[in-house]
Amino acid sequence: MIAEGQRLWTPRAAFAAESQMARYMDWLRERHGLDLPDYAALWRWSIDESQAFWRSIWSYFDVRHDGAAEPVLVGEGLRGARWFTGARVNYAEHLLLHEADAAPGAPAFHHLGEARPRGAMSWQELGRQVRIVATRLRAMGVGPGDRVVSYMPNVPETAVAMIATVAIGAVWSSAAIEFGVRTVVDRFAQIAPKVLLAADGYRFAGKCIDRRAEAAEIAAALPSLERVLWLPCLDPGGAPPAIAGLETWASWLDHPEVPRAGFRFERVAHDHPLWVVFSSGTTGLPKAIVHGHAGMLAEHLKLMHLHLNLGPGAVMFFYSTTGWMMWNLLVAALLTGAAAVLYDGSPMHPDPGFLWQLAAETRTTCFGASPTYVQHMEKAGLRPGEVFDLSALESVIVSGAPSTPETFGWLYECVKRDLWVTSQSGGTEICSGFVGASPLLPVYAGEIQARMLGMAVQVWDDAGRELHGEVGELVVTRPFPSMPIRFWNDPDDARYREAYFEHFPGVWRHGDFIRINERGGCYIHGRSDSTLNRHGVRIGSAEIYRVVEELDEVADSLVVCCEQPGGQFYMPLFLRLAPGRVLDVALRERIAQRLRTQCSPRHVPDRMVQVDAIPYTLTGKKMEVPVRKLLMGWPPAAVASRDAMADPAALDWFAGFAREQVLG
């Protein structure tokens, strides 16, 4: 039995000394006379002298820019902070920097899908396609600030389109192709895109899913569209749907090569939008979160090199769809000169060991998946280290849900003994991590190694007092470059302020429970807010309410998601029905089908329960967080004040339901 906090791995002296983190510390010592003896001292310096730290990141990684990188930071507090305001940069320029140094044919992407055989795209071919697509976009009038969106599987063409979009200063946004029409339109309609990249479908678990009709509906719902780029993934010879302005991806690439020396990256101001990522809440449309080139570039250079230890010769794999911020991070591996593995399909098809086989064949050095996936491996009795050649594998990233000591234990027992197992936690809002890995530190069972450099993470109680060794709210007390520059269509920053700064004015409250022990190790204890964390992807309850409450049979609803040991999730949906209606099998199936097709399979609850009343606060908010706490075992008196409830008896029913769940 693995105990929490049990030491499982200590980095070999050579591994630590040759790591990107150690090289950076050596540079600080030689260039700036900073003698920082260990990671704890480095982290403390990065917080106490944050401007000096981020200036060093800019300098160490030799960021290409016009203008001046000074001042590093202007503005007051977190919400007023602006980074590198005098510099003009382009994120995509740095993604392709290593093309010039790469050996002929060296892969930038390994790729495989259930609908495609395994292949590779060289750095030279990646650069060639990016320059052609970027040039074609410019020729059709797409320029800085215009939006290009994607409804695509995880294939190289999606990455090419993203890099090309960013290269010309246009703004990228992506939705996973398994999303339903409504979920996609709710996102893309907010940002009025000029170009849509769409595919005819995808293949998952051996089944072909045709998306031609959905793509046509999405295009019809976006009046701002001027062009649709069409990629046949399922049927290369199939006829595309009748969509105005449609051209094929192949026809766009049928264009004279654009030489590297003759291509111009559009260097843009610090607050120019890089991409829009979406995160939903309990009310309204999904939040359209905007990140900037300069801040995200500085953060990703730090994260991918120092914390993930990537560089030329490394190969990164993380199982992700194109609608999750982890896909953006996977492409960001190119910043280091590493290759990325793009896989489109089921992680368990045709057998549970398939992803480990893919890791062996691509010589993956950094493998990423969720704790849920690890639990599936354990249940299947798989021991990948005994079946596949994983000699190239150096690290495993476990992300998307809190990890258990058993998750770590299985990886060391069944994959590899000399393995750097890292758990990470961050979010779509920052497209990075708050707490994560350091190659200089030991690994303890179930523990995230440290707070990341430049991240002033603390643990607070509800009164705003810092806690030590106890569970509390994850807050960030000082500015960091990967904060959103704004939300789209939020001119007064009202939604931005409400989302992260309302609970503790002037301090970022992320919505996670966290505990930090005496050595700086971190434990995430699930969500403290009402965001639904489903198998590593965060979705908003508002998306479910909009679909469910359109039904005549449903008068009101409430949904929560509870994390369980081993990366599992329990998401019940509570329904108050219209008078005379009953939650029978037919209605359950109808609700599930609507959520599956209009949103995505992740939106379908684990259980549906009919209730007499939904609990509300006196101010009219659904009491999602108190209900979630009850289901996770909190005592009723600790979850909410009865004086703040519109109908205390409504929550009493949920307290009884929770007791039955625990006892059952």
N, C-alpha and C positions, 0 to 999 in steps of 0.2 A: 504494500500500500504506500503510495506516494503522499507525503505530508506537505501541506502548504509551507512554502518557504524553504524546503529542502534543496540544498545546492546540488545541481545536476550537471553543471558544466563550468569549466574555467577555461578562458581562452589560452591557447598555447602562447608562449612568449613570442614566437615568430609571427603568429597570426595577429596578435595585438600590435606588435612593433611595425608590421608592414601595413596595417590598416589605414584607411583614408583618414580616420580620426587622429591617429598618432602622427601621421605626416603633417596634418594641419597644425597640431600642437607643436611639432618641431619647427614649423615655419613661424609660428607666433614667437617662439623662443629666439630663433635666429634673427628674424626681421624686426621684432618689436621688443625683445628683451623680456617677454612675459614667461616666467617660469611657473607654469601651472602643473602641479605634481600629479593630478589625477582628474578623472571626469567630473567629480563633485566640484572641484575648484574651477574647472573650465565652465561648468554650468553656472556657477555663482557669478563668475566674471561676465558671462554673456547676459546676465540679468542686470547686475549692478552697473555695468558699462555697456548698455545695449547698443548705443550708437557706435561705439568703438568695435563691438562685435560684428554688427552688420556691415560696417565699413570694411572690416577684415574679410568678410565673406565676398564682398564685391571685388576686392583687390585680389584675394587668393585665387578666385576662379576667373579672373581677368575678364570681367563682363564687358562685352563690346557695346559701346554706347556713343552717342553724340551728346555734346553739352558737358555738364559737370555733375558728378555724383554727389557733390556737396550742395546744400546741407543734406546729411543722411536723413534727418527727421525734423519736421516742422509741425507745429500745432500743439494743442493742449489735450492731455488725456487720451484715452483709447479712441473715442469717436472722432476726435479732431486730428488724429495723427495722419501725416502724409509722408511717404517715404520716397527718397531720391527724386525730389521734385524738379531738379535741374537737368535730369538725364532723359534721353530718348533711347529706347531699347526695343528689341523685337524678340519675343520668346522663341519663335520658330527658328530664328537665325542660330540660336544656341543649340536647338535640337539637331541641326544639320552640321554643326561645326566639325564633327569628327568624320564627315564624309571625305574631307580632303586628306586625312591621314590614314583612312581605312585601307587595308590591303584589297586588291581587286577581288571581288566576289565575296568578301567578308560579309556575313549577314547582319543587317540591322533588325530584321524581323524573321523569326521562324513562325510559320502559320499552319494551322490545321483546322478543319471543321468537319462535321459529319457530312456536309454536302461537298467537301473538297478534300483532295489528298494533301498530305504534308508537303510543304515547300518552304522556300526561303526567299526573302527579298534582300538583295545586297544594299549596302550603303549607296553605291553608285546608282542603282535602279531607283531607290527611294528618292534620292535627290532629283533624278531625271523626271520622275512622275510628278513630284511636288512642284517643280518649276513649270512644267507644262500646265498643270491644273491651275496654278496661281496666275499664270499668264492668260489663260482662257477666262478666268474669273475677271481679271482686270479688263480684258477686251470687251466683256459684256457689260461693263460699267459697275462692277462690284468694287467698292473702295473702302477706305478706312471708316469703321463704324457700321457698315452694312452687316446684316446678319445672314449667316449660312447655317442651316440646320440639317440634322442627319436622323434618318429612321432606318438604321442599318444594323446588321449583325457585326460581330467582332472579327472583321476581316481586314487585310492590309489596306484596301481601298478607303475604308473609313478613316484610318490613321493618315493616309496620304491627303485626304480631303481636309482633315483637321489642320495639319501642318500647313497646307497651301493657303487655307483661309486665314490663319494667324499670320502667315508670312506677309500678306498684303495689308495687314491692319484691320481686316474684317473680323467679325465676332462670331465665334463658334458656339454651337449648342447641340447636344445630342440626346436622343431618347432611344431606349432599348427597343428593338423591333418586336419584342413580345408584348409591349405596352399596347393597350387598346386605343381606339381612335380618340375617345374623350380625354383620356389621360394625356395623350400627346398634344391635342389641340389646346387643352387647358394651359399647357406650357408654352408652346410655340406661338400661339395667337398673341401672347403678351408682348412678344419681342418683334413682331412683324417682319419675318425673314424675307429675303429676296430670292434665295436659292434653297431648294430642298434636295438632299441626296437620299434616295430611297431604293430599297431592294424588293424583289418579288416575293421573298420569304426566307425561311431558314429551316433547318432540320434539327430536331431535338429528340434524344432518346429513340432514334430510329424512325421518327415520324416527321413527315414533311408538313410544314405549316405555311400555307399560301397567304401572303399579305398584300396581294395586288389590289383587292377591294379596299382594304384599310388605307393603303397608300393613296389611292384615288380620293377617298373621303377626306383624308388629312389635307391633301393638296387643295381640294375644293373649299375647305374651311379656312384657308389662309389667303385672303384676297391680295396680300402684298407680294405673293410669289410672282417672279418673272421667269424662272427657269426651274425645271426638275431634271436632275441627273439620275438616270435609271441604271441600276446594276442587277442583271439577272443572276441570282445565286443558286436558285433551285433548278431553273430550266433555261440554260443559255440560249436556246433557240426559240423560247416562248415569246409570244406577242405581249408587249407592255400594255397597260391599261390606257384608255383614252384620256390623257391629261394634257391640258394646254401647256405649251412651252417645254415639252419633254424632249430630252436628248439622251443618248446612251453614254455611259462611261467610256466605252470603247471608242466612240467617235470623238470624244474629247481628248483621249490620249493619242489619237491619230493626228499628230501635230509635229512639226519640226522640233528637234531638241533645242532646249534653251540652255546655252552654256552657263556654267557656274559663274564665271567671271562677268557675264552679261546680265545676271539677274540681280535685282535690287530688293532687299528686304525693307519693308516699310517700318522704320524706327519711329515709335510713337511716344507720346507723353506718358508720364508715370501713372496718370489716372485714366488712360485710354483702356476701354474694355478688352480683355483677352478672350474670355468666354463667359457664358451664362450657365450656371448649374442650378438645379431646382431642388428645393427641400420643402416639404409640405408641413402645414401646421394643423390646428384644430378648426380654423375658420378660413374662409376665402380661398382664392386660388393658390396654387403652389408658389412659394417665394422664389422670385427670379434673382438669384445671387450673382453679383458681378464681381469678378476678380480682375486685377490689373496686371499688365506685363511686368513692370519692375518688381513689384512686391512678390508675385508668384514665382518669378525667375529666381530671386534671391532665396526664397524659401525652398524651392525644389533643388537648387544647387546644394544647399545645406543638407536637406533630407536625403537625397538619393546618393550623394557621395559619403557624407560623414556618418549618417545613422544607418543606412542600408549597406554601406561599404561596397558600392558598385563602381566599376571602372572598365576600361577596355579589356575585353576578354571575358567579362562576366556575362551571364545570361539570366534574365529575370522572367519568371512566370508568376502570374497571379490570376486565379480563376475569377473572371468578371464579365459582366455584360457592358455594353457601351453606354448604358444609362446610369452607371455608378461612377462616383469620382475615382474609384480605384483604377478604372480604365485610363483616366487622364494620367494617373501616377505611373501606370505601366508604360505609357508612351514616353513619360518623362525620364525613363531609364536611358533614353538616347542622349540626354544631357551629359551623361558620364562616359559615353563611348561604349556602353554595354548594349547587348542585343535584348530584344523583348520577344516573348513567345505569346502569340495571339491564338487563342483557341475558342472556337464557336461550336458549342454542343453541350450535351449533358456530361457532368463530371463522372457519372457512373455508367456510361455506355461506351463500348459494349459490355464492360465488366468493371467492377469497383477499382481495379488497379490501373485503369487506363491512363490517368493523369501522371502516375509514377512512370509508366512506360514512356509517355511523352517527355517527361523530365530526363529520362535516361537517354532517349534518342537525340534530344536537343542539347545535351550536356548542360542542363540547367544548373546554375550555381546558387540561385535564390528562388525558393519555391514558396508560393503563397496560396493559402486557402482559409476557410473558416473553421472554427471549432466543431461545427456541425459535420463538416466533411470528415474530420478526424474521427468523430464518433462513429460515422458510417463505416470507416475503415476498420475500426476496432470490432464492430459488430460482425463485419464480414470475415473476421479472422485473418485479415491480410497482414503480411510482414514484408513490406516493399523492399527493405534492405537485403532480404534473402533471395528476392526474385529478380530484381533489376540492378543494373550497373549504375549506382548512384555515387560513384567515386568523385564526380565533379561537384556534387552538392555540398555547399558550405553552410547554408542557412535556410531556415524555414520561418516565414512570416505567418503568424496566426492572427487574423483580424476579422472584424465584423460582429463580434460578440465577446463577452467576458470568457476567458479561458480558465480551465480548472487545472489543478495539479496533475490529474489523470491524463489530460490532453498532452501536457508536456511529457509525462512519463511514457506514454505510448510512442511518441516520436523518438525518444531516446532508446527505447527497447526495440522497436520494430522498424525504424528507418536507419538510424546511424548513431553511434555513440559520440563521435567527435562532430557535434552539430551545434551550431549557434541557433537556438530556438528563440524567436523574438515575438512578443505580443505587442500590438500597437493600438492606440486609440486616438481618434481625431474626429473628423467629420467633413461632410460636404461643404459646410460653411467656410472652412479654411482650406479645403482640398489638400490636407496634410494631417499631421498628427500633433497632439499636445504632449503625449507621453509615448515612449517607444524604446528603441534599441540603442545600445552602445557596444561596439566591438571590444571595448576595453574592460567590460564588466562581466562578472560571473552570471550564470542563469540560475534562478531559483524557481522552484515548481509553482506554476500558476501566477508568477509575478512579472509585471512589466518592468523592465530594467531601470528606467529613469525618466525624469522629465527631460524633454528635448531642449536642445540649445536655443536660447532666445525666447523660450516660453516660460513666463512667470506664473506657473501654475501653483495654486494654493487650494486648500480644502477649507471651506467655510460652513458654519452652521447658519440657520435661518436668520440669525441676528447679525450676521456679517462678522463673526468672530472666527479667527483662524483656528483650525483643529489640527492636532498632531496625533497620528496613530488611530484616528477615529474616522468613521464614514461621514462624509458631508458633500456639499456641492462642489463640483469642479469649477473653479473660477480662474480667470487670468487677469492680473492686476496691472500689467503694463502693455504698451502697444507692441504689435508684431506685424511684419509686412504682409502676411497672407490673409489678414482680415479683409472682408469684402470692402470694395471701395464704395459700394452702394447696392440697393436693390433696384431692379428695373421698374420704372413707373412708380417710384416712391419718392416724389420730389421733396417732401419734408422729412424724409427718413423716419416716418412714423412707424412703419412695419419693422424696419431695421432696429429701431430703438426698443420697440415692444418685444422683439424676438430675443434680444441678448442683454439689454441694459436696463430693463424695467425693474427686475427683481432687486438688483444691487446697483443703484445709480452710479454710472461711470465705470463699472466693473463688468467684464464679460462673464456671464453665467451661461455655461454651455448646455446644461440639461442632463448631465451625467452625475451619478454618485461615484465618489472616488475615496480611496484611503491611501495614504502615503506613510510607509513605515520609517523606522529610525535610520535606515541606510539609504533612503530615497527611493526604494522600490514602490511601485504603484499597483493598485488593484482597482479595476472598474467594477462597480456593483450595479450596473444597469442604468436605465434612464431614470432621471428624477422628474422629467416632464412627461407630456402625453404623446410624444412622438412614438410611432410604432416602429420598432426595430425588428424587422422580419428577415431572418436568415441573412443578416449582415447589411440589408438595404433598408434605409429609413424612409418610411412613407408617412403621409399625414392622414389623420382620421377624417379630415374634411373631405378628402377624395372619396372615402367610403360613404360618408353621410350623403353626399350629393347624389350618388347613384342609388343608394338604398331608399332614401326618403322621397324619391320621385315616384315610387310605387304607391298606388292607392291604398294598398293593404297596410303600409307602414306609416304610423303617426310620428314616431320618434325613434332614435337609436343611440347607442353608445358602444364604442369599441375600445379595447385596451390590449396591450401586448406585454406579457410577462416573460422575462428571461428565466430559463431553467438550467440546472447543471448540465454541463457537457455541450453547451452551445445550442440547446433546444429552446423553442419558443411556444408559448400557449397564447393564442389570440382568440378570445371569445367575442361575439357580437351580441349585444343585448337589444331586444326589439320590443317597443311598445306598439302594438298593432291598433288599427282602427277598430271601432266598436263592431263586435260580431265576427271579427276575423280570427283565424287560428293559424299558428305556425305549424302547418302540416308538411309532409314530405314534398309536395309539389311547390309550395312557397319557398321552402329551403333551397330546392334545386334551382328555382327561378332566380333567387337572390344570388346564389353562387355563380350561376351562369352570367348574370349581368356584371358582377364584379370581375369575373375572369375575362370577359370579352371587352368591357368598356375600360377597365383599369389594367389588371394583369393577374396572373395566377397568384402572386404574392398577396394580393388584396383579399383573397378568399379566406374567411375565418376558419379556425379549427372547430368552432362550435357556435351554434346559434341558440339563444335562450330567450323565450318570451317573458316579459316582465310587465307589471302593472304601471310602473312609473320610472322615469329616468331622473336621477338626482341632479339638481341645479343649485348653484350658488344664488345668493340674493341679487347679484348683478347679472344673472342670466347666463352663466357659463356652465356647460356640462362638467360634472365632477369626475373627469377621467382619471386624474392623478390619485384622488382618494380611493376610487374603485380599484385601481391597479395596486395600490398599497395594500388594500384589504386582501386581494387575491394572493399577494406575496407574503401574507402572514402578519401584517401589522395589526396591532390592537385598534379597535374602532375609535377609541378616544384620542389616538395619536394621529389619525389621518385628516381630521377636519374639525373645526368648531361648529357645534350645532347651531350657534347663533348666526353663522354665516350661510346657513342652508335655507333654501326656499321651502323645502319639505323634508325635515329630518327623517321621517318615516321611509322615504324613498331610499335613503342610504342604508337604513336598518335592514332592509331586505337583502342588500348586497353583502352586508356583514354576515347574515345568516347563510347566504349562498357560499361565501368564502369559507366559513367554518365547515360546511359540508364537503367542500372541495378538499380541504386539508385533511379532514377525518377520513374521507373516501379514498 
